[in-house]
Amino acid sequence: MKPKRIRLFIKPYCGWCHKAMRWLDEQDIDYERIDVTGDEAAFDEMIRLSGQELAPVIDVDGQILADFGPDQLAEFWSKFKNAGTAHR
């Protein structure tokens, strides 16, 4: 069973955010991209989920990874992949 909801909270000027989007795109993973710079409610939700103001933050069915680079994202994603849930 694949994840039902994948959301990536980003800031457009954030280099790590662009790397995270590129990694997800290269893995052919469907996700919702949420720019928190112009959406106060989204920014507040990102803080509530991650406990910080740093981006990127990814929410995969309630599992949160915050302020990460591509290597951490790959490691985080591997637990979904290993469970047979990673790709479309």
N, CA, C and O atoms as CSV, one atom per row, in Angstrom:
chain,resi,resn,atom,element,x,y,z
A,1,MET,N,N,0.843,-1.187,0.000
A,1,MET,CA,C,0.000,0.000,0.000
A,1,MET,C,C,0.886,1.248,0.000
A,1,MET,O,O,1.778,1.378,0.838
A,2,LYS,N,N,0.642,2.151,-0.926
A,2,LYS,CA,C,1.468,3.351,-1.016
A,2,LYS,C,C,0.956,4.424,-0.056
A,2,LYS,O,O,-0.206,4.390,0.350
A,3,PRO,N,N,1.820,5.377,0.306
A,3,PRO,CA,C,1.369,6.472,1.171
A,3,PRO,C,C,0.195,7.197,0.533
A,3,PRO,O,O,0.145,7.373,-0.684
A,4,LYS,N,N,-0.737,7.610,1.358
A,4,LYS,CA,C,-1.930,8.299,0.859
A,4,LYS,C,C,-1.688,9.788,0.668
A,4,LYS,O,O,-2.241,10.406,-0.243
A,5,ARG,N,N,-0.855,10.361,1.537
A,5,ARG,CA,C,-0.668,11.810,1.485
A,5,ARG,C,C,0.798,12.146,1.721
A,5,ARG,O,O,1.370,11.820,2.762
A,6,ILE,N,N,1.389,12.802,0.735
A,6,ILE,CA,C,2.782,13.234,0.830
A,6,ILE,C,C,2.798,14.732,0.570
A,6,ILE,O,O,2.429,15.196,-0.509
A,7,ARG,N,N,3.230,15.479,1.579
A,7,ARG,CA,C,3.293,16.935,1.454
A,7,ARG,C,C,4.713,17.390,1.749
A,7,ARG,O,O,5.341,16.938,2.706
A,8,LEU,N,N,5.207,18.295,0.908
A,8,LEU,CA,C,6.539,18.864,1.083
A,8,LEU,C,C,6.384,20.362,1.300
A,8,LEU,O,O,5.971,21.093,0.400
A,9,PHE,N,N,6.719,20.809,2.506
A,9,PHE,CA,C,6.682,22.228,2.845
A,9,PHE,C,C,8.028,22.831,2.456
A,9,PHE,O,O,9.081,22.347,2.873
A,10,ILE,N,N,7.982,23.889,1.654
A,10,ILE,CA,C,9.215,24.478,1.114
A,10,ILE,C,C,9.222,25.998,1.245
A,10,ILE,O,O,8.200,26.636,1.499
A,11,LYS,N,N,10.417,26.546,1.061
A,11,LYS,CA,C,10.615,27.976,0.839
A,11,LYS,C,C,11.333,28.063,-0.509
A,11,LYS,O,O,12.348,27.393,-0.697
A,12,PRO,N,N,10.838,28.868,-1.450
A,12,PRO,CA,C,11.364,28.849,-2.816
A,12,PRO,C,C,12.848,29.181,-2.938
A,12,PRO,O,O,13.485,28.752,-3.900
A,13,TYR,N,N,13.411,29.918,-2.008
A,13,TYR,CA,C,14.827,30.302,-2.075
A,13,TYR,C,C,15.718,29.300,-1.340
A,13,TYR,O,O,16.920,29.529,-1.207
A,14,CYS,N,N,15.151,28.207,-0.866
A,14,CYS,CA,C,15.877,27.214,-0.062
A,14,CYS,C,C,16.524,26.154,-0.967
A,14,CYS,O,O,15.831,25.417,-1.668
A,15,GLY,N,N,17.850,26.091,-0.939
A,15,GLY,CA,C,18.563,25.111,-1.761
A,15,GLY,C,C,18.223,23.677,-1.398
A,15,GLY,O,O,18.073,22.837,-2.285
A,16,TRP,N,N,18.095,23.378,-0.092
A,16,TRP,CA,C,17.734,22.015,0.328
A,16,TRP,C,C,16.340,21.655,-0.176
A,16,TRP,O,O,16.075,20.500,-0.511
A,17,CYS,N,N,15.451,22.643,-0.227
A,17,CYS,CA,C,14.093,22.389,-0.725
A,17,CYS,C,C,14.129,21.965,-2.193
A,17,CYS,O,O,13.435,21.031,-2.595
A,18,HIS,N,N,14.944,22.660,-2.986
A,18,HIS,CA,C,15.061,22.313,-4.408
A,18,HIS,C,C,15.665,20.916,-4.572
A,18,HIS,O,O,15.250,20.159,-5.450
A,19,LYS,N,N,16.633,20.576,-3.737
A,19,LYS,CA,C,17.219,19.235,-3.795
A,19,LYS,C,C,16.184,18.177,-3.422
A,19,LYS,O,O,16.137,17.110,-4.035
A,20,ALA,N,N,15.358,18.467,-2.422
A,20,ALA,CA,C,14.314,17.522,-2.017
A,20,ALA,C,C,13.301,17.320,-3.145
A,20,ALA,O,O,12.906,16.189,-3.431
A,21,MET,N,N,12.880,18.413,-3.786
A,21,MET,CA,C,11.927,18.297,-4.898
A,21,MET,C,C,12.537,17.489,-6.041
A,21,MET,O,O,11.875,16.632,-6.628
A,22,ARG,N,N,13.804,17.767,-6.352
A,22,ARG,CA,C,14.477,17.036,-7.425
A,22,ARG,C,C,14.542,15.544,-7.090
A,22,ARG,O,O,14.281,14.704,-7.951
A,23,TRP,N,N,14.888,15.212,-5.843
A,23,TRP,CA,C,14.975,13.812,-5.429
A,23,TRP,C,C,13.612,13.121,-5.561
A,23,TRP,O,O,13.524,12.018,-6.101
A,24,LEU,N,N,12.565,13.762,-5.074
A,24,LEU,CA,C,11.221,13.173,-5.174
A,24,LEU,C,C,10.811,12.996,-6.630
A,24,LEU,O,O,10.238,11.971,-6.997
A,25,ASP,N,N,11.106,14.002,-7.464
A,25,ASP,CA,C,10.771,13.916,-8.889
A,25,ASP,C,C,11.543,12.776,-9.558
A,25,ASP,O,O,10.984,12.039,-10.370
A,26,GLU,N,N,12.823,12.633,-9.219
A,26,GLU,CA,C,13.637,11.567,-9.815
A,26,GLU,C,C,13.146,10.179,-9.400
A,26,GLU,O,O,13.321,9.209,-10.137
A,27,GLN,N,N,12.539,10.088,-8.230
A,27,GLN,CA,C,12.004,8.809,-7.749
A,27,GLN,C,C,10.580,8.569,-8.243
A,27,GLN,O,O,9.975,7.541,-7.937
A,28,ASP,N,N,10.043,9.530,-9.016
A,28,ASP,CA,C,8.685,9.432,-9.558
A,28,ASP,C,C,7.649,9.324,-8.434
A,28,ASP,O,O,6.736,8.500,-8.487
A,29,ILE,N,N,7.811,10.168,-7.427
A,29,ILE,CA,C,6.920,10.177,-6.274
A,29,ILE,C,C,5.974,11.361,-6.397
A,29,ILE,O,O,6.409,12.496,-6.589
A,30,ASP,N,N,4.686,11.092,-6.287
A,30,ASP,CA,C,3.682,12.155,-6.298
A,30,ASP,C,C,3.648,12.818,-4.934
A,30,ASP,O,O,3.582,12.138,-3.910
A,31,TYR,N,N,3.692,14.146,-4.917
A,31,TYR,CA,C,3.639,14.867,-3.657
A,31,TYR,C,C,3.014,16.233,-3.886
A,31,TYR,O,O,2.991,16.750,-5.003
A,32,GLU,N,N,2.512,16.798,-2.811
A,32,GLU,CA,C,1.973,18.150,-2.844
A,32,GLU,C,C,3.063,19.095,-2.351
A,32,GLU,O,O,3.598,18.909,-1.258
A,33,ARG,N,N,3.392,20.093,-3.140
A,33,ARG,CA,C,4.398,21.084,-2.763
A,33,ARG,C,C,3.674,22.275,-2.145
A,33,ARG,O,O,2.765,22.838,-2.756
A,34,ILE,N,N,4.078,22.662,-0.925
A,34,ILE,CA,C,3.435,23.756,-0.209
A,34,ILE,C,C,4.475,24.828,0.093
A,34,ILE,O,O,5.391,24.611,0.887
A,35,ASP,N,N,4.326,25.986,-0.547
A,35,ASP,CA,C,5.222,27.125,-0.327
A,35,ASP,C,C,4.738,27.867,0.917
A,35,ASP,O,O,3.656,28.455,0.912
A,36,VAL,N,N,5.532,27.840,1.973
A,36,VAL,CA,C,5.116,28.432,3.242
A,36,VAL,C,C,5.419,29.925,3.331
A,36,VAL,O,O,5.024,30.575,4.299
A,37,THR,N,N,6.112,30.478,2.337
A,37,THR,CA,C,6.489,31.896,2.431
A,37,THR,C,C,5.304,32.824,2.230
A,37,THR,O,O,5.298,33.926,2.780
A,38,GLY,N,N,4.314,32.422,1.471
A,38,GLY,CA,C,3.172,33.291,1.222
A,38,GLY,C,C,1.887,32.793,1.852
A,38,GLY,O,O,0.816,33.342,1.593
A,39,ASP,N,N,1.978,31.758,2.677
A,39,ASP,CA,C,0.787,31.150,3.257
A,39,ASP,C,C,1.012,30.971,4.758
A,39,ASP,O,O,1.643,30.007,5.191
A,40,GLU,N,N,0.490,31.905,5.537
A,40,GLU,CA,C,0.728,31.896,6.987
A,40,GLU,C,C,0.191,30.630,7.643
A,40,GLU,O,O,0.817,30.094,8.558
A,41,ALA,N,N,-0.960,30.148,7.186
A,41,ALA,CA,C,-1.526,28.924,7.767
A,41,ALA,C,C,-0.620,27.726,7.496
A,41,ALA,O,O,-0.424,26.883,8.371
A,42,ALA,N,N,-0.065,27.650,6.279
A,42,ALA,CA,C,0.845,26.553,5.938
A,42,ALA,C,C,2.134,26.655,6.757
A,42,ALA,O,O,2.656,25.642,7.222
A,43,PHE,N,N,2.645,27.875,6.933
A,43,PHE,CA,C,3.848,28.085,7.735
A,43,PHE,C,C,3.599,27.641,9.178
A,43,PHE,O,O,4.431,26.958,9.775
A,44,ASP,N,N,2.449,28.032,9.734
A,44,ASP,CA,C,2.092,27.630,11.093
A,44,ASP,C,C,1.960,26.110,11.207
A,44,ASP,O,O,2.375,25.524,12.207
A,45,GLU,N,N,1.384,25.474,10.188
A,45,GLU,CA,C,1.251,24.021,10.210
A,45,GLU,C,C,2.618,23.343,10.141
A,45,GLU,O,O,2.858,22.350,10.828
A,46,MET,N,N,3.512,23.881,9.309
A,46,MET,CA,C,4.858,23.322,9.221
A,46,MET,C,C,5.550,23.378,10.586
A,46,MET,O,O,6.192,22.413,11.001
A,47,ILE,N,N,5.417,24.508,11.278
A,47,ILE,CA,C,6.013,24.652,12.607
A,47,ILE,C,C,5.375,23.664,13.586
A,47,ILE,O,O,6.076,23.030,14.376
A,48,ARG,N,N,4.066,23.535,13.534
A,48,ARG,CA,C,3.364,22.617,14.428
A,48,ARG,C,C,3.816,21.181,14.192
A,48,ARG,O,O,4.014,20.430,15.148
A,49,LEU,N,N,3.981,20.796,12.943
A,49,LEU,CA,C,4.384,19.426,12.616
A,49,LEU,C,C,5.846,19.148,12.961
A,49,LEU,O,O,6.178,18.072,13.459
A,50,SER,N,N,6.719,20.128,12.692
A,50,SER,CA,C,8.161,19.880,12.807
A,50,SER,C,C,8.793,20.461,14.061
A,50,SER,O,O,9.881,20.043,14.460
A,51,GLY,N,N,8.120,21.422,14.685
A,51,GLY,CA,C,8.686,22.075,15.845
A,51,GLY,C,C,9.724,23.133,15.506
A,51,GLY,O,O,10.451,23.593,16.387
A,52,GLN,N,N,9.803,23.525,14.237
A,52,GLN,CA,C,10.791,24.527,13.833
A,52,GLN,C,C,10.331,25.275,12.591
A,52,GLN,O,O,9.351,24.905,11.944
A,53,GLU,N,N,11.071,26.348,12.273
A,53,GLU,CA,C,10.743,27.195,11.124
A,53,GLU,C,C,11.571,26.852,9.890
A,53,GLU,O,O,11.391,27.473,8.843
A,54,LEU,N,N,12.467,25.883,9.988
A,54,LEU,CA,C,13.359,25.544,8.883
A,54,LEU,C,C,12.672,24.630,7.871
A,54,LEU,O,O,11.872,23.767,8.233
A,55,ALA,N,N,12.996,24.835,6.608
A,55,ALA,CA,C,12.470,23.998,5.532
A,55,ALA,C,C,13.656,23.287,4.889
A,55,ALA,O,O,14.792,23.743,5.018
A,56,PRO,N,N,13.410,22.194,4.209
A,56,PRO,CA,C,12.125,21.564,3.927
A,56,PRO,C,C,11.628,20.700,5.092
A,56,PRO,O,O,12.383,20.288,5.973
A,57,VAL,N,N,10.316,20.451,5.043
A,57,VAL,CA,C,9.668,19.505,5.947
A,57,VAL,C,C,8.789,18.619,5.074
A,57,VAL,O,O,8.010,19.114,4.260
A,58,ILE,N,N,8.917,17.313,5.246
A,58,ILE,CA,C,8.064,16.396,4.498
A,58,ILE,C,C,7.166,15.663,5.481
A,58,ILE,O,O,7.597,15.234,6.552
A,59,ASP,N,N,5.911,15.533,5.087
A,59,ASP,CA,C,4.894,14.827,5.862
A,59,ASP,C,C,4.388,13.684,4.986
A,59,ASP,O,O,3.751,13.911,3.958
A,60,VAL,N,N,4.680,12.460,5.406
A,60,VAL,CA,C,4.218,11.268,4.684
A,60,VAL,C,C,3.264,10.531,5.614
A,60,VAL,O,O,3.681,9.814,6.523
A,61,ASP,N,N,1.974,10.727,5.363
A,61,ASP,CA,C,0.940,10.088,6.196
A,61,ASP,C,C,1.201,10.282,7.688
A,61,ASP,O,O,1.033,9.354,8.480
A,62,GLY,N,N,1.615,11.497,8.068
A,62,GLY,CA,C,1.827,11.799,9.474
A,62,GLY,C,C,3.234,11.538,9.984
A,62,GLY,O,O,3.556,11.910,11.113
A,63,GLN,N,N,4.079,10.908,9.180
A,63,GLN,CA,C,5.491,10.719,9.532
A,63,GLN,C,C,6.234,11.962,9.051
A,63,GLN,O,O,6.161,12.316,7.874
A,64,ILE,N,N,6.947,12.623,9.957
A,64,ILE,CA,C,7.561,13.918,9.655
A,64,ILE,C,C,9.080,13.807,9.614
A,64,ILE,O,O,9.698,13.177,10.472
A,65,LEU,N,N,9.667,14.436,8.591
A,65,LEU,CA,C,11.110,14.626,8.513
A,65,LEU,C,C,11.327,16.116,8.266
A,65,LEU,O,O,10.771,16.683,7.326
A,66,ALA,N,N,12.145,16.751,9.120
A,66,ALA,CA,C,12.319,18.199,9.034
A,66,ALA,C,C,13.771,18.576,8.801
A,66,ALA,O,O,14.690,17.895,9.257
A,67,ASP,N,N,13.961,19.686,8.075
A,67,ASP,CA,C,15.265,20.296,7.854
A,67,ASP,C,C,16.299,19.250,7.450
A,67,ASP,O,O,17.245,18.978,8.189
A,68,PHE,N,N,16.108,18.672,6.275
A,68,PHE,CA,C,16.902,17.527,5.840
A,68,PHE,C,C,17.558,17.787,4.495
A,68,PHE,O,O,17.189,18.704,3.761
A,69,GLY,N,N,18.537,16.955,4.198
A,69,GLY,CA,C,19.177,16.933,2.892
A,69,GLY,C,C,18.777,15.664,2.157
A,69,GLY,O,O,18.070,14.824,2.714
A,70,PRO,N,N,19.221,15.514,0.911
A,70,PRO,CA,C,18.831,14.362,0.099
A,70,PRO,C,C,19.185,13.015,0.735
A,70,PRO,O,O,18.412,12.065,0.614
A,71,ASP,N,N,20.326,12.912,1.404
A,71,ASP,CA,C,20.700,11.631,2.011
A,71,ASP,C,C,19.726,11.241,3.119
A,71,ASP,O,O,19.329,10.081,3.222
A,72,GLN,N,N,19.346,12.204,3.939
A,72,GLN,CA,C,18.383,11.915,5.001
A,72,GLN,C,C,17.012,11.574,4.419
A,72,GLN,O,O,16.301,10.721,4.950
A,73,LEU,N,N,16.648,12.245,3.326
A,73,LEU,CA,C,15.369,11.948,2.685
A,73,LEU,C,C,15.369,10.526,2.138
A,73,LEU,O,O,14.382,9.806,2.289
A,74,ALA,N,N,16.458,10.116,1.508
A,74,ALA,CA,C,16.550,8.752,0.972
A,74,ALA,C,C,16.430,7.727,2.098
A,74,ALA,O,O,15.745,6.715,1.953
A,75,GLU,N,N,17.098,7.994,3.216
A,75,GLU,CA,C,17.030,7.075,4.353
A,75,GLU,C,C,15.613,7.037,4.930
A,75,GLU,O,O,15.092,5.960,5.218
A,76,PHE,N,N,14.987,8.206,5.099
A,76,PHE,CA,C,13.608,8.297,5.590
A,76,PHE,C,C,12.671,7.546,4.660
A,76,PHE,O,O,11.815,6.787,5.115
A,77,TRP,N,N,12.831,7.756,3.343
A,77,TRP,CA,C,11.938,7.141,2.362
A,77,TRP,C,C,12.123,5.629,2.318
A,77,TRP,O,O,11.182,4.908,1.986
A,78,SER,N,N,13.312,5.136,2.644
A,78,SER,CA,C,13.572,3.700,2.550
A,78,SER,C,C,12.651,2.889,3.442
A,78,SER,O,O,12.356,1.737,3.124
A,79,LYS,N,N,12.188,3.454,4.550
A,79,LYS,CA,C,11.284,2.683,5.416
A,79,LYS,C,C,9.930,2.479,4.747
A,79,LYS,O,O,9.257,1.482,5.009
A,80,PHE,N,N,9.524,3.410,3.890
A,80,PHE,CA,C,8.273,3.230,3.137
A,80,PHE,C,C,8.501,2.263,1.982
A,80,PHE,O,O,7.655,1.417,1.691
A,81,LYS,N,N,9.648,2.397,1.331
A,81,LYS,CA,C,9.983,1.524,0.210
A,81,LYS,C,C,10.109,0.084,0.672
A,81,LYS,O,O,9.615,-0.834,0.018
A,82,ASN,N,N,10.781,-0.110,1.814
A,82,ASN,CA,C,10.957,-1.453,2.346
A,82,ASN,C,C,9.640,-2.102,2.745
A,82,ASN,O,O,9.509,-3.325,2.766
A,83,ALA,N,N,8.670,-1.253,3.060
A,83,ALA,CA,C,7.345,-1.769,3.400
A,83,ALA,C,C,6.494,-1.959,2.148
A,83,ALA,O,O,5.318,-2.312,2.230
A,84,GLY,N,N,7.113,-1.718,0.977
A,84,GLY,CA,C,6.385,-1.879,-0.276
A,84,GLY,C,C,5.418,-0.747,-0.557
A,84,GLY,O,O,4.413,-0.937,-1.241
A,85,THR,N,N,5.722,0.445,-0.024
A,85,THR,CA,C,4.767,1.532,-0.129
A,85,THR,C,C,5.291,2.772,-0.861
A,85,THR,O,O,4.612,3.799,-0.874
A,86,ALA,N,N,6.456,2.705,-1.458
A,86,ALA,CA,C,7.110,3.933,-1.881
A,86,ALA,C,C,6.638,4.515,-3.201
A,86,ALA,O,O,6.500,5.735,-3.292
A,87,HIS,N,N,6.391,3.741,-4.196
A,87,HIS,CA,C,6.126,4.318,-5.517
A,87,HIS,C,C,4.662,4.195,-5.889
A,87,HIS,O,O,3.887,3.446,-5.296
A,88,ARG,N,N,4.326,4.984,-6.917
A,88,ARG,CA,C,2.948,4.973,-7.404
A,88,ARG,C,C,2.596,3.606,-7.938
A,88,ARG,O,O,1.474,3.392,-8.397
